[in-house]
Amino acid sequence: DLLYQINKDTKTCGYQVTMPFPTEKPRLIYWGVCGRADFCQLAMYAGSVNYDLDTDKANTWPSFKNETPFGVLPVLVHGDLELTQGGAVNRYCAKLGGIYPDDPVEAAKVDMIHDQCQDIFDKIFIVRTTLFVN
């Protein structure tokens, strides 16, 4: 049962509704290899978040591809939430672990560095795929 908490937002003179995270243990569907799930796993580790790495489900890929948001891995399942896309998953895991800044300026700086790392990772992934697939 989720409890709602309303906090007065003095900067915008509005109200913000916040909900606690689901109480179930997060489940990350991905293979047991270095790859696109590294950032979120590091964020959960840094925030002392216990989670399950579901390699069994990942190893049946692509049999459940049409059941995932956008048809890609990794997928993070947390309660009723099923989340994919690297940036969204990584930020969620960082917030879950309490290591994502509340300050919007600091959060923007974190996002900037994160996105640059993702761009670098994407270039490495292309090279690795080209070398080993072709």
GUZASE-80119 format. One record per residue: x, y, z of N, C-alpha, C in turn. Coordinates in nm, 2 decimals, decimal comma, always signed. Layout:
BEGIN
     n.xx     n.yy     n.zz    ca.xx    ca.yy    ca.zz     c.xx     c.yy     c.zz
        X        Y        Z        X        Y        Z        X        Y        Z
...
***
This chain:
BEGIN
     n.xx     n.yy     n.zz    ca.xx    ca.yy    ca.zz     c.xx     c.yy     c.zz
    +0,08    -0,12    +0,00    +0,00    +0,00    +0,00    +0,09    +0,12    +0,00
    +0,08    +0,20    -0,11    +0,16    +0,32    -0,12    +0,10    +0,44    -0,05
    +0,17    +0,51    +0,03    +0,13    +0,63    +0,10    +0,17    +0,75    +0,02
    +0,09    +0,85    +0,00    +0,12    +0,97    -0,07    +0,16    +1,08    +0,03
    +0,26    +1,15    -0,01    +0,31    +1,26    +0,07    +0,31    +1,39    -0,01
    +0,25    +1,49    +0,04    +0,24    +1,62    -0,04    +0,34    +1,71    +0,03
    +0,43    +1,77    -0,05    +0,53    +1,86    +0,00    +0,51    +2,00    -0,06
    +0,51    +2,10    +0,01    +0,50    +2,23    -0,04    +0,63    +2,27    -0,11
    +0,62    +2,31    -0,24    +0,73    +2,35    -0,32    +0,74    +2,50    -0,32
    +0,83    +2,56    -0,23    +0,83    +2,70    -0,21    +0,88    +2,78    -0,33
    +0,96    +2,71    -0,42    +1,02    +2,78    -0,53    +0,92    +2,81    -0,64
    +0,83    +2,72    -0,66    +0,73    +2,74    -0,77    +0,59    +2,77    -0,71
    +0,57    +2,78    -0,58    +0,44    +2,80    -0,52    +0,34    +2,69    -0,56
    +0,39    +2,57    -0,59    +0,30    +2,46    -0,63    +0,32    +2,35    -0,53
    +0,26    +2,24    -0,56    +0,26    +2,12    -0,48    +0,32    +2,01    -0,56
    +0,40    +1,93    -0,49    +0,46    +1,81    -0,56    +0,42    +1,69    -0,48
    +0,36    +1,59    -0,55    +0,32    +1,46    -0,49    +0,43    +1,36    -0,51
    +0,48    +1,30    -0,40    +0,59    +1,20    -0,41    +0,54    +1,07    -0,35
    +0,59    +0,96    -0,41    +0,55    +0,83    -0,37    +0,68    +0,75    -0,34
    +0,68    +0,67    -0,24    +0,80    +0,59    -0,21    +0,82    +0,49    -0,32
    +0,94    +0,44    -0,33    +0,96    +0,33    -0,43    +0,89    +0,20    -0,39
    +0,86    +0,12    -0,49    +0,80    -0,01    -0,46    +0,89    -0,09    -0,36
    +0,83    -0,17    -0,28    +0,90    -0,24    -0,17    +0,97    -0,37    -0,22
    +0,92    -0,42    -0,34    +0,98    -0,54    -0,39    +1,13    -0,52    -0,44
    +1,20    -0,63    -0,44    +1,34    -0,62    -0,48    +1,34    -0,60    -0,63
    +1,42    -0,50    -0,68    +1,43    -0,48    -0,83    +1,49    -0,61    -0,90
    +1,44    -0,63    -1,02    +1,49    -0,74    -1,10    +1,54    -0,68    -1,23
    +1,67    -0,70    -1,26    +1,73    -0,65    -1,38    +1,74    -0,77    -1,48
    +1,68    -0,76    -1,60    +1,69    -0,86    -1,70    +1,80    -0,82    -1,79
    +1,91    -0,90    -1,79    +2,03    -0,87    -1,87    +2,12    -0,99    -1,86
    +2,21    -1,00    -1,95    +2,31    -1,11    -1,95    +2,42    -1,08    -1,84
    +2,49    -1,18    -1,80    +2,60    -1,17    -1,70    +2,73    -1,12    -1,77
    +2,72    -1,02    -1,85    +2,84    -0,97    -1,92    +2,85    -0,82    -1,90
    +2,96    -0,76    -1,93    +2,98    -0,62    -1,93    +2,90    -0,56    -2,05
    +2,82    -0,46    -2,03    +2,75    -0,40    -2,13    +2,66    -0,29    -2,09
    +2,54    -0,28    -2,15    +2,45    -0,17    -2,13    +2,39    -0,16    -1,99
    +2,40    -0,27    -1,91    +2,34    -0,27    -1,77    +2,45    -0,24    -1,67
    +2,57    -0,20    -1,71    +2,68    -0,18    -1,61    +2,65    -0,06    -1,52
    +2,60    +0,05    -1,59    +2,58    +0,18    -1,51    +2,47    +0,16    -1,40
    +2,36    +0,10    -1,44    +2,25    +0,08    -1,34    +2,30    -0,02    -1,23
    +2,37    -0,12    -1,26    +2,42    -0,21    -1,16    +2,52    -0,14    -1,07
    +2,61    -0,05    -1,12    +2,70    +0,02    -1,04    +2,62    +0,12    -0,95
    +2,52    +0,18    -1,00    +2,44    +0,27    -0,92    +2,37    +0,20    -0,80
    +2,32    +0,08    -0,83    +2,25    +0,01    -0,72    +2,35    -0,04    -0,62
    +2,47    -0,08    -0,67    +2,58    -0,13    -0,58    +2,62    -0,01    -0,49
    +2,64    +0,11    -0,55    +2,69    +0,22    -0,47    +2,58    +0,27    -0,37
    +2,46    +0,24    -0,40    +2,35    +0,28    -0,31    +2,30    +0,17    -0,22
    +2,38    +0,06    -0,22    +2,35    -0,06    -0,14    +2,20    -0,11    -0,16
    +2,17    -0,12    -0,29    +2,03    -0,17    -0,33    +2,05    -0,32    -0,37
    +1,98    -0,40    -0,30    +1,98    -0,55    -0,33    +1,89    -0,56    -0,45
    +1,93    -0,64    -0,55    +1,85    -0,66    -0,67    +1,89    -0,80    -0,73
    +1,80    -0,85    -0,81    +1,83    -0,98    -0,88    +1,87    -0,95    -1,02
    +1,97    -1,02    -1,07    +2,01    -1,01    -1,21    +1,95    -1,14    -1,27
    +1,86    -1,12    -1,36    +1,78    -1,23    -1,42    +1,85    -1,27    -1,55
    +1,95    -1,34    -1,54    +2,02    -1,39    -1,67    +1,94    -1,50    -1,73
    +1,87    -1,58    -1,65    +1,79    -1,69    -1,71    +1,69    -1,63    -1,81
    +1,62    -1,53    -1,78    +1,52    -1,47    -1,87    +1,60    -1,41    -1,99
    +1,71    -1,34    -1,96    +1,79    -1,27    -2,07    +1,84    -1,38    -2,17
    +1,87    -1,49    -2,12    +1,93    -1,60    -2,21    +1,82    -1,66    -2,30
    +1,69    -1,62    -2,28    +1,59    -1,67    -2,37    +1,56    -1,56    -2,48
    +1,64    -1,46    -2,48    +1,62    -1,35    -2,58    +1,64    -1,40    -2,72
    +1,57    -1,37    -2,82    +1,47    -1,27    -2,83    +1,32    -1,32    -2,81
    +1,30    -1,43    -2,75    +1,17    -1,49    -2,74    +1,07    -1,40    -2,67
    +1,11    -1,31    -2,59    +1,02    -1,22    -2,52    +1,03    -1,07    -2,56
    +1,10    -1,05    -2,67    +1,13    -0,92    -2,72    +1,00    -0,83    -2,74
    +0,90    -0,89    -2,79    +0,77    -0,82    -2,82    +0,70    -0,79    -2,69
    +0,74    -0,84    -2,58    +0,68    -0,82    -2,45    +0,75    -0,71    -2,37
    +0,86    -0,66    -2,42    +0,93    -0,55    -2,35    +0,90    -0,42    -2,41
    +0,92    -0,31    -2,32    +0,90    -0,18    -2,38    +1,01    -0,15    -2,48
    +0,98    -0,12    -2,60    +1,07    -0,08    -2,71    +1,15    -0,20    -2,76
    +1,12    -0,32    -2,71    +1,19    -0,44    -2,76    +1,34    -0,45    -2,74
    +1,39    -0,39    -2,63    +1,53    -0,39    -2,61    +1,56    -0,44    -2,46
    +1,69    -0,48    -2,44    +1,74    -0,50    -2,31    +1,85    -0,40    -2,28
    +1,87    -0,37    -2,15    +1,82    -0,43    -2,03    +1,68    -0,38    -2,00
    +1,61    -0,46    -1,92    +1,48    -0,42    -1,86    +1,49    -0,43    -1,71
    +1,44    -0,32    -1,64    +1,44    -0,32    -1,50    +1,29    -0,34    -1,46
    +1,26    -0,44    -1,38    +1,13    -0,46    -1,32    +1,14    -0,43    -1,17
    +1,05    -0,34    -1,13    +1,04    -0,30    -0,99    +0,90    -0,28    -0,95
    +0,84    -0,37    -0,88    +0,70    -0,37    -0,86    +0,62    -0,38    -0,99
    +0,53    -0,28    -1,01    +0,46    -0,28    -1,13    +0,53    -0,21    -1,25
    +0,64    -0,15    -1,21    +0,72    -0,07    -1,31    +0,80    -0,16    -1,40
    +0,80    -0,15    -1,53    +0,88    -0,22    -1,62    +0,95    -0,11    -1,71
    +1,08    -0,09    -1,69    +1,15    +0,02    -1,74    +1,26    -0,02    -1,83
    +1,28    +0,05    -1,94    +1,40    +0,02    -2,03    +1,45    +0,15    -2,08
    +1,55    +0,15    -2,16    +1,63    +0,26    -2,21    +1,73    +0,31    -2,11
    +1,85    +0,30    -2,15    +1,97    +0,32    -2,05    +1,96    +0,44    -1,96
    +1,93    +0,56    -2,02    +1,93    +0,68    -1,93    +1,82    +0,67    -1,83
    +1,70    +0,63    -1,87    +1,59    +0,62    -1,77    +1,62    +0,52    -1,66
    +1,67    +0,40    -1,70    +1,70    +0,30    -1,61    +1,81    +0,34    -1,51
    +1,92    +0,40    -1,57    +2,03    +0,45    -1,48    +1,99    +0,55    -1,38
    +1,91    +0,65    -1,43    +1,87    +0,76    -1,33    +1,78    +0,70    -1,23
    +1,69    +0,61    -1,27    +1,60    +0,55    -1,17    +1,68    +0,47    -1,06
    +1,78    +0,39    -1,11    +1,86    +0,32    -1,01    +1,94    +0,41    -0,92
    +1,99    +0,52    -0,98    +2,06    +0,62    -0,89    +1,97    +0,68    -0,79
    +1,85    +0,71    -0,83    +1,75    +0,77    -0,73    +1,71    +0,66    -0,63
    +1,69    +0,54    -0,68    +1,66    +0,43    -0,58    +1,77    +0,41    -0,48
    +1,89    +0,43    -0,52    +2,01    +0,41    -0,43    +2,04    +0,54    -0,35
    +1,97    +0,64    -0,38    +1,99    +0,77    -0,30    +2,12    +0,84    -0,34
    +2,17    +0,82    -0,46    +2,29    +0,88    -0,50    +2,27    +0,98    -0,62
    +2,15    +1,01    -0,65    +2,12    +1,10    -0,76    +2,08    +1,24    -0,69
    +2,14    +1,35    -0,73    +2,12    +1,47    -0,66    +1,97    +1,52    -0,67
    +1,93    +1,58    -0,56    +1,80    +1,65    -0,56    +1,80    +1,78    -0,63
    +1,92    +1,85    -0,62    +1,94    +1,98    -0,67    +1,93    +1,97    -0,83
    +1,84    +2,05    -0,89    +1,83    +2,04    -1,04    +1,96    +2,07    -1,12
    +2,04    +2,17    -1,07    +2,16    +2,20    -1,14    +2,26    +2,09    -1,13
    +2,28    +2,04    -1,01    +2,37    +1,92    -0,99    +2,32    +1,80    -1,07
    +2,19    +1,78    -1,07    +2,13    +1,67    -1,15    +2,16    +1,68    -1,30
    +2,15    +1,81    -1,35    +2,18    +1,83    -1,49    +2,32    +1,80    -1,52
    +2,41    +1,84    -1,43    +2,56    +1,81    -1,45    +2,58    +1,66    -1,45
    +2,51    +1,58    -1,36    +2,52    +1,44    -1,36    +2,47    +1,38    -1,49
    +2,36    +1,43    -1,54    +2,30    +1,38    -1,66    +2,39    +1,41    -1,78
    +2,46    +1,53    -1,78    +2,55    +1,56    -1,89    +2,67    +1,46    -1,89
    +2,72    +1,43    -1,78    +2,84    +1,34    -1,77    +2,79    +1,20    -1,81
    +2,67    +1,16    -1,76    +2,61    +1,03    -1,79    +2,60    +1,01    -1,94
    +2,54    +1,12    -2,01    +2,51    +1,11    -2,15    +2,64    +1,10    -2,23
    +2,74    +1,17    -2,19    +2,87    +1,17    -2,26    +2,93    +1,02    -2,24
    +2,92    +0,97    -2,13    +2,96    +0,83    -2,11    +2,89    +0,73    -2,20
    +2,76    +0,75    -2,21    +2,67    +0,67    -2,30    +2,72    +0,68    -2,44
    +2,75    +0,81    -2,48    +2,80    +0,83    -2,62    +2,93    +0,75    -2,65
    +3,02    +0,76    -2,55    +3,14    +0,69    -2,56    +3,12    +0,54    -2,57
    +3,03    +0,49    -2,48    +3,00    +0,35    -2,48    +2,94    +0,30    -2,61
    +2,85    +0,38    -2,67    +2,79    +0,35    -2,80    +2,90    +0,33    -2,90
    +3,00    +0,42    -2,90    +3,10    +0,41    -3,00    +3,19    +0,28    -2,98
    +3,21    +0,25    -2,86    +3,29    +0,13    -2,83    +3,21    +0,00    -2,87
    +3,08    +0,01    -2,84    +2,99    -0,11    -2,88    +2,99    -0,13    -3,03
    +2,98    -0,02    -3,11    +2,99    -0,03    -3,25    +3,11    -0,10    -3,30
    +3,23    -0,05    -3,25    +3,36    -0,11    -3,28    +3,36    -0,26    -3,24
    +3,32    -0,29    -3,12    +3,33    -0,43    -3,08    +3,24    -0,52    -3,16
    +3,12    -0,47    -3,19    +3,02    -0,55    -3,28    +3,08    -0,57    -3,42
    +3,14    -0,46    -3,47    +3,20    -0,47    -3,61    +3,31    -0,57    -3,61
    +3,40    -0,57    -3,50    +3,51    -0,66    -3,50    +3,47    -0,81    -3,48
    +3,37    -0,84    -3,40    +3,33    -0,97    -3,37    +3,22    -1,03    -3,45
    +3,14    -0,95    -3,51    +3,03    -1,00    -3,59    +3,07    -1,02    -3,74
    +3,14    -0,92    -3,79    +3,17    -0,93    -3,94    +3,29    -1,02    -3,96
***
